[in-house]
Amino acid sequence: MIAKLLIANRGEIACRIIRTARAMGIATVAVYSDADAKALHVRSADEAVHIGPSPAAESYLVGEKIIAAAKATGADAIHPGYGFLSENAGFAQAVIDAGLIWVGPKPASIEAMGLKDAAKKLMRAAGVPVTPGYEGEDQSVERLAKEADAIGYPVLIKAVAGGGGKGMRKVDAPADFAAMLESCRREAKASFSNDEVLLEKWITSPRHIEVQVFGDAHGNVVHLFERDCSLQRRHQKVIEEAPAPGMDAATREAICAAAVRAAQAVDYEGAGTIEFIADASEGLRADRIFFMEMNTRLQVEHPVTEEITGVDLVEWQLRVASGEAIPLKQEELSITGHAIEARLYAEDPAKGFLPSTGRLDELYLPDGLRVESGVEQGGDVSPFYDPMIAKLIYHGRNREEAMEGLSERLRKVAVWPVRTNAGFLWQLLDEEEVRQGTFDTSYIGNHAERLAQPLPPRPEHLVEVAELLSAVPGTGAWSRVAGLRLNSAPSLRVRLRDDQHELYEVAIADRPDSEPGDYINAFADAFPRQYSLDRPRGTGHHHAHDGDIVAPMPGKVIAVDVAEGDTVTAGQRLMVLEAMKMEHALTAPFDGTVTQLSASAGAQVQVEALLAVVEPASDGSD
């Protein structure tokens, strides 16, 4: 058995691996960048090694530093987690060449599934159903356009080395094909240094179904049933559940058997996931479920599989990497109940899901959930990495109970001043189509604008806030506003102002002996608001003039589309800021003129730095 394990990752997955390793009596080593010096995973491990500056390209993605840290601490194995170097065959081989145990599949298996076109050919040969399409070597525009015509529109262009939703374009008509191909290739080249593409038939009612597989060095391969990950935003999973709603026994047997064949075709060892796309226009049917790709690592959503099977997948990874056989046979695995996972992100849905960074002054996650997190109250959400705060998992006796249990607890999430998608998640789970399991992968995209808007505060919520503010001297008090009542007849009307500049008139108990409070942070239905008694709130935060364009987070300006003196219209893109591995367009708040431009392409900027000023257009009145 492994004696000392180095985790080549950070955040919640590093904490997750440390927890299982400690239970197994395995010593752990964390690695960390400058930004993570005080992170939870660093303090949770038995040892920690600094591996470089904050950008991942200079720390977590430098394999030589990680291997050196393992050798310096006497670790005999490396677990890559997911993301970063987890699916890098070269790194896996370097770990093995260094005499260390690689907790993952063989490098050859990673390579075999690394390119989507080669993987599809391999799967077709193994008898795994594959989406109709083209994966040929002839990459000329003419040949690709001809193949698209043969497949039939709409078609999907996909980068062969793609992932995370990048390098994908839907094409609805032949006239659009050449331009979409060029755009896809340009993005693929920039993201993956490979502009080759494949074509697939566009599935009109797609569901994302994936199967957890596990193999060992003794020739055993089992599946641990399926998950549904169809609730996605821009190809990024938001809600995952197991088992898949609407999956009958015959279809489950067919798709899981196909996943096992896929793993056997690449002599797979360790944890992996076979991802399928299902045409759910007539429900889930075995003849309409097609292979997409294989993830040769542990998945973010693995906890829902653990909850319904009772298996610790990280423990299995460590045992199999140590040379042991898979602990259970296929016939010993079964499904118990239903599990749902929500990804709580530091982002502001009301502002286009813009990532939100900073200190977590308030972080409350309700009891009764399985919580996987790499942060805690008082910690920071860094601009350098994925903005996930936590994964929230609820296991129930059936899907209805699981949905209700997670929904109820999401309403109680309280995070401040960092913004989160908790309210968006709660509203999403409350949608009728989601409750009925009749959604597909386009559901969030079709409804995101509506779901992203905060619900108006309930009258009883406003009364509780007003009573607290009237009763508590100016202390900047914190509250989750959970059922407080002062038990006096309403006889005073006060006006509240929230941080969205909304005004509310509220009747409360008359308390003439009290001094008005300063401000209060309150949460209702997972939506945070800061209230004061009809005066500017005293938080010390920067509040720009309506036309001031300020940086919402630290980042790099990668494009500037306007110049001083330019006339702009509401919603027009002014510049693009790159932060947290994403691009964020900053737009004009109204029609007007750019009177000041302080940003230039390539500049690094800090949060709330003034980048530009737009003066509103005159309405013609005096």
QUIMO-V418001 format. One line per field, one symbol per residue. ss: DSSP state (H for helix, E for strand, C for the rest). psi: psi as a letter, one per 40 degrees, with the letter a starting at -180 (. if undefined). A space follows every 10 residues. Layout:
BEGIN
ss=???
psi=???
END
This chain:
BEGIN
ss=CCCEEEECCC HHHHHHHHHH HHHCCCEEEE EEEHHHCCCH HHHHCCEEEE EECCCHHHCC CCHHHHHHHH HHHCCCEEEC CCCCCCCCHH HHHHHHHCCC EEECCCHHHH HHHHCHHHHH HHHHHCCCCE CCEECCCCCC HHHHHHHHHH HCCCEEEEEE EEECCEEEEE ECCHHHHHHH HHHHHHHHHH HHCCCCEEEE ECCCCEEEEE EEEEECCCCC EEEEEEEEEE EEECCEEEEE EECCCCCCHH HHHHHHHHHH HHHHHCCCCE EEEEEEEEEC CCCCCHHHEE EEEEECCCCC CHHHHHHHHC CCHHHHHHHH HCCCCCCCCH HHCCCCCEEE EEEEECEEHH HCCEECCEEC CEEECCCCCE EEECCCCCCE ECCCCCCEEE EEEEEECCHH HHHHHHHHHH CCCEEECCCC CHHHHHHHHC CHHHHHCCCC CCHHHHHHHH HCCCCCCCHH HHHHHHHHHH HCCCCCCECC CCCCCCCCCE EEEEEEEECC CCEEEEEEEC CCCCCCCCCE EEEECCEEEE EECCCCCCCC CCCCCCCEEE CCCCEEEEEE CCCCCCEECC CCEEEEEEEC CEEEEEECCC CEEEEEECCC CCCEECCCCE EEEEEECCCC CC
psi=ihdhhhhfaa addddddddd dddefhiihi iiiddedeid ddedidiihh eaidhdeece egdddddddd ddeeieihhe biabedfhdd dddddddeei hhgaiidddd ddedhddddd dddddefhhi hhahfidhei dddddddddd dhiiihhhhd eiifeifhhh hdiddedddd dddddddddd defheiiiii hhhdghhhhi hhihiieeeh hiifaiihfd gihfehidhi ihihhehidd dddddddddd dddddefiha hihhhihhhf dfihidefhi hdihhfiiid eddddddeee ihdddddddd deeiihdiid eehihhaiih hhhhigigde fffhihiahg dhhhhiieih hhieiiheai hieeahfhdi hhhhhididd dddddddddd dehhhiehii fdddddddde iddddefeia eeddddeddd dehiiiiidd dddddddddd dhigefiiie ggehiefihh ehhihihiee fiihhhhihh geeiiiicih hihhfehiih iigfihifee ihhiidehhi heiiahhehh eiiheihiih ehhdihhhif eihhhhihei hahhehheii hehhiihehh dihhhiihee i.
END
